[in-house]
Amino acid sequence: MRHLILIPAAVLALGACGTATVAIKSDFEFSKVKRVAVAGFSDYAGQPGSGEALSGAFEQGLIAAGYVLVERGQVDKVLREKKLSAGDAKAAKEIGRLLGVDALLLGRITDFREPREKLVRADVVDTHQDPVYVRRTKRVQQADGTFASTEVTELQGYRTVRVVRREPRAVTTYGRLGVTARLVYVQTGEILWSGSDSTSVYSFEESARAVADSILKAVKKTWPARVAK
């Protein structure tokens, strides 16, 4: 007997990380940007630690891209002690001066939905083979040489029987993570590039890395020359 479980496709569908949407300041000389600090990722409402995880993902991506990165603890210390907001242009200049960086990477989590487990009714299909018999009349020769008719049952073949029943199944529906990020040149406060992307959530850490990588790769031509080639 074979069992085949059929679960609705909509429940199992997974959304892969999409192509990031970015805008880049085309007339800027990006070779000026070598030293960068990550600031501005706050926790999503009701999700403590989400901002920290996303900041870490962007830090890893920026290091891989060839930038010199300021340790995040230093950034947080400056913001806290000076009571500065990284999103303000004047504050960005002051932060840049205090940290000795060329640019700040800012961003926010625009959407977050956790993976959830839900109960669905799945079709469980059982199949088995039933023998098919037929009765027919057969002439047989008897001991005295005469012939007589007799009824015999013979196996004609097999019939496949398919039985479908509904059973409950626990299925994970994946969540969603949306992110925006921008790189700000601290000397002028101008935005050098801005990007956004979203992905399905399996674990927050994996999804954060996927979104960070997608956005940073979309602006690869702005990376330090020794890596961007």
DASUL-V140649 format. One record per backbone hydrogen bond with DSSP energy under -0.5 kcal/mol. CO is the residue of the C=O (numbers start at 1). NH is the residue of the N-H. Records with the same first field share a line. If there is no record, write none. Layout:
CO = NH + NH
This chain:
2 = 127
4 = 6 + 125
5 = 7
6 = 123
8 = 11 + 12
9 = 13
14 = 16
15 = 200
20 = 22
21 = 196
23 = 194
24 = 26
25 = 28
28 = 30
29 = 32
30 = 33
32 = 34
34 = 36 + 68
35 = 102 + 103
36 = 70
37 = 39 + 105
40 = 42
44 = 47
47 = 44 + 50
49 = 53
50 = 54
51 = 55
52 = 56
53 = 57
54 = 58
55 = 59
56 = 60
57 = 61
58 = 62
59 = 63
60 = 64
61 = 65
62 = 67
63 = 66
67 = 69
68 = 36
71 = 74 + 75
72 = 76
73 = 77
74 = 78
75 = 79
76 = 80
77 = 81
78 = 82
79 = 83 + 84
84 = 86
85 = 88
88 = 92
89 = 93
90 = 94
91 = 95
92 = 96
93 = 97
94 = 98
95 = 99
96 = 100 + 101
102 = 186
103 = 37
104 = 106 + 184
105 = 39
106 = 182
108 = 110 + 180
111 = 178
113 = 176
116 = 118 + 173
118 = 120 + 171
120 = 122 + 169
122 = 124 + 167
123 = 6 + 125
124 = 126 + 165
125 = 4
126 = 163
127 = 2
128 = 130 + 161
130 = 159
131 = 133
132 = 156 + 157
134 = 154
136 = 152
138 = 140 + 150
140 = 148
142 = 145
146 = 142
148 = 140
150 = 138
152 = 136 + 154
154 = 134 + 156
157 = 132
159 = 130
161 = 128 + 163
163 = 126
165 = 124
167 = 122
169 = 120 + 171
171 = 118
172 = 174
173 = 116
175 = 201
176 = 113
177 = 199
178 = 110 + 111
179 = 197
180 = 108
181 = 195
182 = 106 + 184
183 = 192 + 193
184 = 104 + 186
185 = 188 + 189
190 = 185 + 192
192 = 25
193 = 183
194 = 23
195 = 181
196 = 21
197 = 179
198 = 18
199 = 177
200 = 202
201 = 175
203 = 202 + 207
204 = 208
205 = 209
206 = 210
207 = 211
208 = 212
209 = 213
210 = 214
211 = 215
212 = 216
213 = 217
214 = 218
215 = 219
216 = 219
217 = 220
219 = 222
220 = 223
224 = 227 + 228
225 = 229
